[in-house]
């Protein structure tokens, strides 16, 4: 049985990337196809993301090895085990680009969690780099 097979509308969830959210759409069980998106979550930032019943977000693709569950029921996740601490010093833009190419870079997600950039949406990483938000990146720990 998939993690979100019994999910209900308006249920509170937590995304490792976007933080707290509520389920805003659930596809009926009889219409679901394995591997396809079955629910939509609206986050506090009004961002809407589609997920499979396994909790895979719409920015993952089956061809990538970094497909991981990023969505959890709010009561199932223990945020005490997640890194939220601030950075000690900012990296310069060129150091960030170098670490990014070597997959040795973490970014601070909108949820406040530090996460490897290869496990984050590519468009979110690119947006932060374009805006030169160097304070949201650090070398992998």
C-alpha positions, -999 to 999 in steps of 0.1 A, spaced: 0 0 0 13 34 -9 20 61 17 -8 84 6 -33 59 -6 -58 70 21 -51 107 20 -80 131 24 -88 166 12 -76 193 36 -53 170 55 -22 187 68 12 176 54 48 186 55 72 189 26 110 187 31 112 214 5 82 237 9 72 232 46 37 230 59 8 226 35 -27 212 30 -40 187 5 -61 207 -20 -70 179 -45 -72 141 -43 -78 120 -74 -104 93 -68 -88 58 -62 -105 42 -92 -89 69 -115 -53 65 -102 -26 50 -123 7 38 -106 34 64 -109 11 93 -119 2 123 -98 -28 117 -75 -28 146 -52 -21 183 -51 -8 202 -21 -11 240 -15 17 253 8 17 284 30 34 303 2 5 295 -21 28 273 -41 9 242 -55 28 210 -62 14 176 -75 25 144 -58 22 107 -65 7 84 -38 43 76 -28 50 113 -20 72 120 -50 68 156 -62 62 167 -98 97 180 -103 111 145 -100 113 122 -130 116 84 -131 149 87 -151 166 104 -121 181 84 -93 172 112 -68 135 104 -68 127 105 -31 97 110 -10 96 146 1 60 148 13 49 133 46 18 135 68 23 162 94 22 139 124 47 114 108 78 136 105 101 145 134 117 179 125 140 176 155 162 153 134 165 178 105 192 204 101 178 240 105 209 257 119 221 290 102 253 292 82 285 305 98 298 323 67 285 329 32 302 313 2 310 335 -28 291 329 -60 321 312 -78 326 287 -49 289 279 -50 290 271 -87 321 249 -82 305 230 -54 273 226 -74 291 210 -103 307 185 -78 274 177 -61 288 190 -28 264 218 -22 234 222 1 207 249 -1 183 262 25 148 252 12 117 274 18 109 250 46 141 260 64 157 226 60 192 222 45 191 198 16 215 186 -11 209 206 -43 206 175 -63 175 166 -42 158 200 -48 138 213 -77 163 224 -104 142 255 -111 143 265 -75 181 261 -73 185 281 -105 162 308 -93 183 313 -61 215 313 -81 202 338 -106 192 361 -78 227 355 -62 212 345 -28 245 332 -16 233 331 20 210 302 11 239 278 1 266 260 21 291 232 15 276 197 23 281 186 58 
